[in-house]
Amino acid sequence: MGERRRWQAARCPLAALLVVLLVGAWAAPAKAAQESAVTVPRLASDDPVLIARVRDHLAGARGLKVLYAGDSLVYSSASRSDEGTLASRLTARLQRQWGVRINGCDVSLPSCTCADAEPLIAFMLAAHPHLVVYDVNIGWLGSGGAQHPALHMLGSGSPGTPVAVLSVPEFPAELYLPWYRKDFSQLEQHGGRLGAQVLREEDVQWQSLQRIFALVGASAAQGVFFLPPRNRALYERYDLLDEEGLDRIRARLARLADETGVLLFDYTWAIDDTLFVDPVHLAPAGIARLAGMLGRDLERARAVMGMAVLTSSRPQPNRLLPCLPLPARPFFRQPQAAFARPVQGGAVSPERSAAPGVMP
């Protein structure tokens, strides 16, 4: 009887200890995830006054400053919250990966063409970011002029006329559905093919894209540009792909990166087609995958090129490449094997998106 009482007395502290350990084991990952979460807010509009405030905030920020620019692919239109965007996910990864404070600034906008991005990036470079992340969306080539006239007023002293940008909850509900649950049959009548664009010197979008490479390449920032992922299964299903033309454009962009010293990563066919909501926009899981690829490839580039992570509030010339000289060819990620597996699914409602490669 005495032995039983002693066992019961000993069992109580043991049970309590097990509860503490189990609770601690459950709480630790949750706490770690909470601490590693980063929210980089998206722009609410293209108002030059708002963007000027954003630039001033970035200029006074400490730590490693990362500027995110581009169109809806960087804006992460299929993410319902700022916490799930490419900027937030990549900033969190770099902060964890490099162990330094990262200040991310997202000035991407839906329908931000190359002609729109040029004055925006030029304006934001005055905040002295260390890295400039930009998606090189060739879908804009040959598409005409600017979609955001207000951005061309930046730095002019004139307030301009802001163009309202849809807030996240106002995007069409079907945008968030996987692409294979939608009807894209209208693309058969579109007629445009990815890669069929001709790089004409008179094209304002091509002119602006070349100047963006030159601007960032000549600045104190390190350009981190990437060719965005594409949904190969959908492109092939509707015969929207010109493989030879696409290869020529990618090769020309690689040479442009060589000439300007900008890092260029090629993710054209790098992500499985099941992670898209349409030809170009990634579902949340696809956004997370892209952020992981960028983080991994930036680390590889850092190892290859001796990229030093500085935490000063203002970078110095050649501040990211002090250890090793630039290689003859900037780090250019070769495309992975294509994911062309078709996915069956019923049509839901017509997708209200523009041509492949162009944000609605």
N, C-alpha and C positions, 0 to 999 in steps of 0.2 A: 504493500500500500504506500509506504514511504517512498519507494523507488518511483511509483507512478506520479506522486505529487511533485517529486524533484524533476521528472521529465516534463510535466506540464508547465512547471515554473520556467524551465529552461527553454521550452518551446515558444513561449510568448515573446521574449526578446528576439528569438531567431525569426519568428514570423514578422515581427515589426521591422527587423533589418532587411528581410526579403522585400517587403513592401517599399521601403525607402529606396532600395537598389533598383527595383522595377520602375518606380516612379521617376527616379533620376535618369535611368536609361531612356525612358520615353521622353522626358522633358529636355534632355541635352540636345538631341537632334533638332527639336522644335526651336529651342533657343538659338542654336547655331544658324538655322535657316532664317530666323527672324533677324539675327544680327547681320547676316550676309545679304539680306534683301536691300535693294536700292531702288529708289523711284526717281527717274529723270522725267520731269513733266514735259508734255508736248505743248507746242504753241497752240493757243486758242484761236488765233487769227494771224493774218499777214500784216497786221497794223504796224507801220514803221516805228511808232512810238513805243509799242510793246517790245519790238525786237531791239530797239535801242536800250531799253531797260535790261533786257536779257544779256545784251553784250556788256553793259556796265557791270552786271553781277558777275559774269564770267571773268572779266578783267580783274576784279578784286578778289577772285577765289584763290585759295591756296591748294597746294598739292598738284598732282598731274591733271592737266585740263584737257578733256577730250570733247571736241566739237563734232556733233552728228548732223549731217546735212543730206538732203536728197528729197525724193518724192515719197509716195505712199508706201513704198517698200521699206524704207527706213522708218517712216511714221508708224508702220505696223497697223494698218487699218483694220485687220481682223483681230486685233487685241482690244478687248472691251475696256481695259484699264491701262493707265500709264505704267503700272508695275510690270506688265507683261510685254513691253515693247523691246525692240532690239537694243535701243540705247540703254534701257534699265538693266536688261539681262547682261549685256556685254560689259557695262560699267561694273556691275557686281562681280562678274567673273574676273575682270582685270584687277580689281581691288583685292580679291582673294588670292589671285594668282601671283601678283607682284608684291603684295604686302605693303602697299602705300595707299595714301588717300587719293581717291580718284574723284574729280569733279566733272560730271558729265553735263553737257548742254545740248539739248535736242532742238534744232531749228528746222527740221524737216517739215514738209507740208504736202498734203495731197495735191496732185497735178502740178508739182513744181518741176517745170521743164529745165533743161540745161540753161536756157536763156534766163530763166528765173533764178536758178541756183548761182549763177555767176555773180551778180551784184550782192546777193545775200552772203555768199562765202567771202567775197572781198571785204564786205562791211564787218563781218565777224572776225576776220583775221587780225583786226586791230586789238582784239582782246588777248592776243598772244596765246592761242591754244598750243599744246604740245603735239596733239594728234588731231587730224581731221579725217573723219570717217565719212565716206561718200559713196553712194551706189551709182554706178555708171550704167544707166538704163538706156540702151541703144534704141528702145522703142520710141524715144522722143525725136530721133534723127529724122529730118524731113517733115516734121509735124507742124511747121509754121512758127509763129512767134510766142510771146509770153502768155501765160495763164494768170499771172499775179502781177499786174501793172504796178501795184503799190510797192513791190520790192525794188522797183527801179527808181523810187524816190529816196531810198536809203542814203543817208549822208548828204543829201542835197539841200537840207534845210527846209524843204517843203514837206508837210505832213502826208501828202498823198491821199488817196481814197482807198481805204482798206476793202478788201473783198472778203465777205464772210466765208469762213471755212466751217464745214460741217463738224459739229462736236461728235465725239465717239458714239453716244447713244442714238444719234440721228442717221447713222449709216443704215442702209437697207438691211432688214433682218436676215435676208438670204445670204448676205455677204459672209456671215459667220458659219454657214453650212459648208461641209466638205464639197469639193467640186463635183464629185461623182453622184451627188444627190440633186444636181441642177441640170437644166437643159441649156446646152451651149450650141444648139443646132444653128442659131443665127450666125455663128462664126463662119459657117460654110459660105455665106453670101458676102463675107467681109472682103475677101480677096487679098488682103495684106499677108505677107509672110515674113517671119522673123529671119533676118539675114539678107532680105531683098533690098534693104536700104543701100543707097549709093552715097559714099562719102564725098559730097560735092563741097568745094570750098565756099560756094555762095550760100550754102545752107546755114542759117543763123544758129541753129542748134549745134551743128558740128563746130562752127566757129567758137561758140560759147564753151563747148566741152573742151576744146583744145586750150582755151584761155584758163579754164578752171585748173587743168593739169599744170599749166605754166605758173599760175598764181600761187598755188599751194607749193609747187616745187621750188619756187624762188623765195618762199617765206621761211620763217624760222620753225614752222610746224612740219611734222612728218605726215605726208599724205598716206592714208590707208584707204585705198579705193577698192571696190570689188564689183565684179559683174554679177548681178543678182541671180538667184536660182530661178529656173523655169520648169514648168510642168510638162515634161517631155511627152507623157502619154496623151495629154490633151492636144498639144501641138501636132502630134503625129495623127491623131484620130481625125482632125479636121484639115489635114494637109496645110499647116500653117508654118512650115519650117523649110528654109533654104539653107541646107547644111554647108554648102561650099561658100555661099555669101557670108554666113555667120562666121565661118573660120577665117575668112579674109578680114572681117571687121575686128575679130578678136586679135588677130595678128597685128593689125594696125594699132590697136589700143596698147598692145604689149610694147610696141616700138615707142609709142608716145610716153609710156611709163618709163622706159629706158632713158629717153631723152630728158625727162624732167625729174627723175629720181623719186617718183611716187611709187609706193608699194601698190601692186595690183594683184588681187586674188580673184581667181576665176571659179565661180560657183554655179556656172550655167546649168550643169546637169548633176549637181552634187547632192541634191536632196530628193528623197523618194516622193513620187507623185501623190502618194496618199496624204501628204502633209500640206497640201495646197487647198485653197478655197476657190481658186480660179486659175487662169494660165500663169499668173505671176505672184499673187499674194499668198503668203504663208499663213497657215493656221497657227494657233499658239504653240503647238508642239514643234512646228517647223521653224518658228521664230527662235525658240530655244535651241534647236539644232544649229541654226545659222550662227547664233551668238557663240555657241560652243566651238564651231569651226573657226570663226574669226579669232577667238581667244587662243585656240591651239596654234593657228598659223602665225599669229602675232608673236607668240612665244618662240616658235621656230625661227621666225625672221630675226627676233632679238638675239637668239643664239648664233645664227649664221652671220649677222651683220654687227654684232657687238653693241646692240642698241641698249643704251643705259637709261634706266628709268630715273628721271630727276623729279624732285619734289619742290623745286623752286617755283615761285609764283610767276616767273617770266623766263621762258627758254632763251638760250643763247644760240647764235648761229652754229649749225652742225651739232646741236646739243644732244641729239639722239644717236649720233654715230661717232663717238669719240674714240672707240677702242680699235675698230677695224675700218679700213677704207671700204667704200661702196664696191660691191662686186660689179663685174662688167654688166650684169643683168640683174635688176632688182628682183626680189623674191616674187615669183609669179606662180601661182598655184595651178598645176595642170588639171584639166577636168577629170573627174572620176568617171567610172563606167556609167553609162546612161541607165536610167530607170524607166523602162518603157512598158512596164506591166500594166495593162488596162485594168481598171477596177469597175465592176458592174454596179449599177445603182439606178434607181428610178429618178425621173425628172420631177422636180418640185415646182419651180417657177422660173421664168426666164431671168437670166442674170443681167442686171443693169450695169454692166461694165463696158468700158470702151474696148478698143482693139487691144490684142495681146501686146504687153509691154507698155501700155499707156493707162494711167490711173483714171478711173471715172471722175 
